[in-house]
Amino acid sequence: MQRILIIQTAFIGDVVLATSLLEALHQHFPKAKLDMLVRGGNEGLLKNHPFLNKVWVWNKKQEKYKNLFKLIKKVRSEHFDLVVNVQRYWSTGLLTALSGAKQTVGFDKNPFSFLFTYEIEHRFDAGHEIDRNHQLIDEWVGTRVSKPALYPSKTDFENIKSLQLRPYICMAPSSVWFTKQWPKHKWVELIDLIPASFHIYLLGAPSDRKLCEEIQDTSKHNQVHNLSGQLSFLESAALMKGATMNYVNDSAPMHFASAMDAPVTAIYCSTVPSFGYGPLSKNQHIIEVIESLSCRPCGLHGKKACPKGHFDCAEKIDPMHVLSNSIPTA
């Protein structure tokens, strides 16, 4: 096996989890050239990755399908030995089927899976997402599952060194989905319970800056710093690695923590860990509403609003409970 392409053009967290395949394939085929295809904007996650030969980028925001067919042509010219498609959507299924690779593999829920060399049954009761994904390659590498990993550079660590002079906590309060996001006032309450000896760094994308500013301005803690939009993916991951604790929603920063084996407290609102996207760090804490709610979970992914209008799955999580079950001390 000389040339292998992994396809994962979904969201940031999905790409992080798919790096577990890179780990396993590199261990089994250390001399193989491994490539990975991601959507535009996510390539920064894989910058200077030690096991990657090339990162392919699909620009889905402009001329999406024109760019897809350009990619198909380029991929065909590479003559891959194996293409591993982690996704279940027709677009990447078509790319896989037309890749010209000697062997192709993907999940049976992909509309073009009948054209793959191997179809693997996709089941949400098959454990963690990294276990589900690993089924795609156990034909070649065996059943031992690797953990995901990110590789911040020496420069990434140097860039955040000045933020690490005192004990600190990272918080990523935002999510793409409203019902996956613990409410703003709850984050403020949690921050105000944390000892003043800790610096608190709020992480997120540029689009999260307003939310983080509102949290910072409302909090009574005098060491809250809004870093949203200021750090790269890998700089954020490097900062999380050295934190006393990282507080996150069920979202991409949780997977950053897993990939860095950083301490993490994951707050689940409308979703549940049993979906297979839970934290993988050794030092991990999962927080959920204590009360059993008949409406939870309300779906596999988050929603734009609480279907019941009360958002009890988030509102009934007590910040003191969150803190007492993660216990950062200085």
C-alpha positions as CSV (number, residue, x, y, z in Angstrom):
1,M,0.0,0.0,0.0
2,Q,1.8,3.1,-1.3
3,R,-0.8,5.9,-1.8
4,I,-3.9,6.3,0.5
5,L,-6.5,9.1,0.5
6,I,-8.8,9.8,3.4
7,I,-11.9,11.9,2.6
8,Q,-13.6,13.9,5.4
9,T,-15.1,17.2,4.2
10,A,-17.5,17.7,7.1
11,F,-17.1,20.1,10.0
12,I,-14.0,20.8,12.1
13,G,-14.6,18.3,14.8
14,D,-15.3,15.5,12.3
15,V,-11.9,16.2,10.7
16,V,-10.2,16.0,14.1
17,L,-11.8,12.6,14.8
18,A,-10.8,11.3,11.4
19,T,-7.1,11.9,12.3
20,S,-7.4,8.6,14.2
21,L,-7.3,6.9,10.8
22,L,-4.0,8.7,9.9
23,E,-2.5,7.4,13.2
24,A,-3.6,3.8,12.5
25,L,-2.6,3.8,8.8
26,H,0.8,5.3,9.5
27,Q,1.5,2.7,12.2
28,H,0.7,-0.1,9.8
29,F,2.1,1.5,6.6
30,P,4.9,3.8,7.8
31,K,6.3,4.3,4.3
32,A,3.0,5.0,2.6
33,K,2.1,8.5,1.4
34,L,-1.1,9.5,3.2
35,D,-3.3,12.3,1.8
36,M,-6.4,13.8,3.3
37,L,-9.2,15.8,1.6
38,V,-11.1,18.4,3.7
39,R,-13.4,21.3,3.0
40,G,-11.9,24.7,2.6
41,G,-11.2,26.4,5.9
42,N,-10.3,23.2,7.7
43,E,-6.9,22.7,6.2
44,G,-5.2,24.6,9.1
45,L,-6.0,21.7,11.4
46,L,-3.5,19.6,9.4
47,K,-0.7,22.1,8.9
48,N,2.7,20.4,9.1
49,H,1.1,17.1,10.1
50,P,4.1,14.7,10.3
51,F,2.2,11.8,8.6
52,L,0.6,13.6,5.8
53,N,2.0,13.8,2.3
54,K,-0.6,16.3,1.0
55,V,-3.8,18.0,2.2
56,W,-6.4,18.3,-0.5
57,V,-9.0,21.2,-0.2
58,W,-12.5,21.2,-1.6
59,N,-13.8,24.8,-1.9
60,K,-17.5,24.3,-1.1
61,K,-18.4,27.9,-0.8
62,Q,-17.8,29.0,-4.3
63,E,-18.7,27.0,-7.4
64,K,-19.1,23.9,-5.2
65,Y,-19.8,21.3,-7.9
66,K,-17.5,22.8,-10.5
67,N,-14.7,22.4,-7.9
68,L,-15.8,18.9,-7.0
69,F,-15.4,17.7,-10.6
70,K,-12.0,19.4,-10.8
71,L,-11.0,17.5,-7.7
72,I,-12.3,14.2,-9.2
73,K,-10.1,14.8,-12.3
74,K,-7.0,15.6,-10.1
75,V,-7.6,12.6,-7.8
76,R,-7.9,10.2,-10.7
77,S,-4.5,11.4,-11.9
78,E,-2.8,10.4,-8.6
79,H,-3.6,6.6,-9.0
80,F,-4.3,6.0,-5.3
81,D,-4.0,2.4,-4.0
82,L,-6.8,3.1,-1.5
83,V,-9.5,5.8,-1.0
84,V,-11.2,5.8,2.4
85,N,-14.4,7.8,2.5
86,V,-15.6,8.6,6.0
87,Q,-18.7,10.5,4.8
88,R,-22.1,9.3,3.9
89,Y,-23.1,12.0,1.3
90,W,-23.4,11.6,-2.4
91,S,-20.8,14.2,-3.4
92,T,-17.9,12.4,-1.8
93,G,-19.4,9.1,-2.7
94,L,-19.2,10.1,-6.4
95,L,-15.6,11.3,-5.9
96,T,-14.7,8.0,-4.3
97,A,-16.4,5.9,-7.0
98,L,-14.7,7.9,-9.8
99,S,-11.3,8.2,-8.0
100,G,-9.7,5.5,-10.1
101,A,-8.2,4.0,-7.0
102,K,-7.3,0.3,-6.9
103,Q,-9.6,-0.1,-3.8
104,T,-12.3,2.1,-2.3
105,V,-14.2,1.8,0.9
106,G,-17.0,3.7,2.6
107,F,-20.2,3.4,4.6
108,D,-23.2,1.6,3.2
109,K,-25.4,4.7,3.8
110,N,-23.5,6.5,1.1
111,P,-25.7,6.6,-2.1
112,F,-22.8,5.5,-4.2
113,S,-21.5,2.8,-1.9
114,F,-22.6,0.1,-4.4
115,L,-19.7,1.3,-6.5
116,F,-17.1,0.9,-3.8
117,T,-14.9,-2.1,-3.4
118,Y,-16.0,-2.5,0.2
119,E,-19.2,-1.3,1.8
120,I,-19.1,-1.1,5.6
121,E,-22.3,-1.0,7.7
122,H,-22.8,2.3,9.5
123,R,-24.3,1.9,12.9
124,F,-24.7,4.6,15.6
125,D,-24.7,1.9,18.3
126,A,-21.1,0.8,17.2
127,G,-19.4,2.8,20.0
128,H,-17.5,6.0,19.6
129,E,-17.1,7.8,16.2
130,I,-13.5,6.7,16.0
131,D,-14.6,3.1,16.4
132,R,-17.1,3.5,13.6
133,N,-14.5,5.1,11.4
134,H,-11.9,2.5,12.1
135,Q,-14.2,-0.2,10.7
136,L,-13.4,1.3,7.3
137,I,-9.7,0.3,7.5
138,D,-9.6,-2.8,9.8
139,E,-9.4,-4.9,6.6
140,W,-5.8,-3.6,6.3
141,V,-4.7,-2.6,9.7
142,G,-6.6,-4.9,12.1
143,T,-9.0,-3.9,14.8
144,R,-6.9,-1.8,17.2
145,V,-8.3,1.7,17.2
146,S,-6.0,4.7,17.4
147,K,-6.9,8.0,19.1
148,P,-7.1,11.2,17.1
149,A,-4.1,13.6,17.3
150,L,-3.2,17.1,16.3
151,Y,0.3,18.4,15.9
152,P,0.9,22.0,16.8
153,S,4.3,23.2,15.7
154,K,7.1,24.5,17.9
155,T,6.0,28.0,16.6
156,D,2.4,27.4,17.7
157,F,3.6,26.6,21.2
158,E,5.9,29.6,21.2
159,N,3.1,31.9,20.1
160,I,1.0,31.0,23.1
161,K,3.8,30.8,25.7
162,S,3.1,34.3,27.1
163,L,-0.4,33.2,28.0
164,Q,0.9,30.4,30.2
165,L,2.8,32.3,32.8
166,R,0.1,31.7,35.4
167,P,-2.4,28.9,36.0
168,Y,-5.2,29.2,33.4
169,I,-8.5,27.7,32.3
170,C,-9.9,27.7,28.7
171,M,-13.6,28.0,27.9
172,A,-15.2,27.6,24.5
173,P,-18.7,28.8,25.1
174,S,-20.1,28.8,21.6
175,S,-21.5,26.2,19.2
176,V,-22.9,26.2,15.7
177,W,-26.1,24.8,17.1
178,F,-28.2,26.7,19.7
179,T,-29.3,23.6,21.6
180,K,-25.7,22.4,22.0
181,Q,-24.6,25.6,23.6
182,W,-24.8,26.2,27.3
183,P,-26.5,29.6,27.8
184,K,-24.4,32.7,28.2
185,H,-25.6,33.5,31.7
186,K,-24.6,30.0,32.8
187,W,-21.0,30.6,31.5
188,V,-20.9,33.8,33.5
189,E,-22.0,32.1,36.6
190,L,-19.4,29.4,36.2
191,I,-16.6,32.0,35.6
192,D,-17.6,33.9,38.7
193,L,-17.2,30.7,40.8
194,I,-13.6,30.1,39.7
195,P,-10.8,31.3,42.0
196,A,-9.3,34.7,41.1
197,S,-5.9,33.0,40.9
198,F,-6.8,31.6,37.5
199,H,-6.7,33.4,34.2
200,I,-9.6,32.5,32.0
201,Y,-9.2,32.4,28.2
202,L,-12.4,32.4,26.1
203,L,-11.8,30.6,22.8
204,G,-13.7,30.6,19.6
205,A,-13.9,31.7,16.0
206,P,-14.1,35.3,14.9
207,S,-17.9,34.9,14.7
208,D,-17.9,34.0,18.4
209,R,-16.2,37.3,19.5
210,K,-19.4,39.1,20.4
211,L,-20.7,36.3,22.6
212,C,-17.3,36.1,24.3
213,E,-17.2,39.9,24.8
214,E,-20.7,39.8,26.4
215,I,-19.5,37.0,28.8
216,Q,-16.3,38.9,29.6
217,D,-18.2,42.2,30.2
218,T,-20.8,40.6,32.4
219,S,-18.5,38.5,34.6
220,K,-17.1,39.8,37.9
221,H,-13.9,37.8,37.4
222,N,-11.1,40.2,36.7
223,Q,-8.9,37.8,34.7
224,V,-11.1,36.9,31.8
225,H,-9.5,37.3,28.3
226,N,-11.3,37.1,25.0
227,L,-9.1,35.2,22.5
228,S,-11.9,34.3,20.0
229,G,-10.6,34.9,16.5
230,Q,-7.1,35.5,17.6
231,L,-5.6,32.0,17.6
232,S,-5.3,29.5,14.8
233,F,-6.8,26.0,15.3
234,L,-3.4,24.6,16.3
235,E,-2.5,27.5,18.6
236,S,-5.8,26.9,20.4
237,A,-5.1,23.2,20.7
238,A,-1.6,24.0,22.1
239,L,-3.1,26.4,24.7
240,M,-5.7,23.8,25.7
241,K,-3.0,21.3,26.2
242,G,-1.5,23.3,29.1
243,A,-4.7,24.3,30.7
244,T,-5.7,23.2,34.2
245,M,-9.1,22.5,32.7
246,N,-11.0,23.1,29.4
247,Y,-14.7,23.7,29.6
248,V,-16.5,23.1,26.3
249,N,-19.9,22.2,24.8
250,D,-20.5,19.2,22.7
251,S,-18.5,20.8,19.8
252,A,-15.2,21.0,18.0
253,P,-13.1,22.3,21.0
254,M,-14.0,19.1,22.8
255,H,-12.4,17.1,20.0
256,F,-9.3,19.4,20.2
257,A,-9.0,18.4,23.8
258,S,-9.2,14.7,22.8
259,A,-6.6,15.1,20.2
260,M,-4.2,16.8,22.6
261,D,-5.2,14.6,25.6
262,A,-6.0,17.8,27.4
263,P,-8.1,17.9,30.5
264,V,-11.7,18.6,29.6
265,T,-15.2,19.1,31.0
266,A,-17.8,18.6,28.4
267,I,-21.2,20.1,28.9
268,Y,-24.0,18.3,27.1
269,C,-27.3,20.0,26.6
270,S,-29.7,18.6,23.9
271,T,-27.3,15.8,22.8
272,V,-25.9,12.8,24.7
273,P,-22.5,11.1,24.8
274,S,-24.0,7.8,23.8
275,F,-24.2,9.2,20.2
276,G,-20.5,8.4,20.1
277,Y,-18.9,11.8,20.1
278,G,-17.7,12.0,23.7
279,P,-14.4,13.2,25.0
280,L,-11.4,10.9,24.8
281,S,-8.9,12.6,27.2
282,K,-7.6,10.7,30.2
283,N,-8.8,13.5,32.4
284,Q,-12.4,14.0,31.3
285,H,-15.6,15.0,32.9
286,I,-19.1,14.8,31.4
287,I,-21.8,17.1,32.6
288,E,-25.5,16.5,31.9
289,V,-28.8,17.6,33.4
290,I,-29.4,15.4,36.4
291,E,-33.2,15.3,35.9
292,S,-34.5,12.8,33.4
293,L,-36.1,14.7,30.5
294,S,-38.5,12.9,28.2
295,C,-37.6,15.3,25.4
296,R,-33.8,14.6,25.6
297,P,-32.1,14.0,23.3
298,C,-34.2,15.8,20.7
299,G,-32.0,14.8,17.8
300,L,-28.6,13.5,16.7
301,H,-27.4,17.1,16.0
302,G,-28.2,20.3,17.7
303,K,-31.2,22.5,16.7
304,K,-31.6,26.2,16.1
305,A,-34.1,26.5,19.0
306,C,-35.5,24.3,21.8
307,P,-38.5,22.4,20.3
308,K,-40.3,22.6,23.6
309,G,-39.4,26.3,24.3
310,H,-38.0,25.7,27.8
311,F,-34.4,24.5,27.1
312,D,-34.4,22.6,30.4
313,C,-31.5,20.4,29.2
314,A,-29.3,23.4,29.5
315,E,-31.0,25.7,32.0
316,K,-31.2,23.0,34.6
317,I,-27.4,22.4,34.7
318,D,-26.1,24.1,37.8
319,P,-22.7,25.9,37.4
320,M,-21.7,24.8,40.9
321,H,-22.3,21.2,39.9
322,V,-20.1,21.8,36.8
323,L,-17.3,23.2,39.0
324,S,-17.5,20.6,41.8
325,N,-17.3,17.8,39.2
326,S,-14.2,19.1,37.6
327,I,-12.4,20.8,40.5
328,P,-9.6,23.0,39.2
329,T,-7.3,24.1,42.0
330,A,-4.4,26.6,42.0
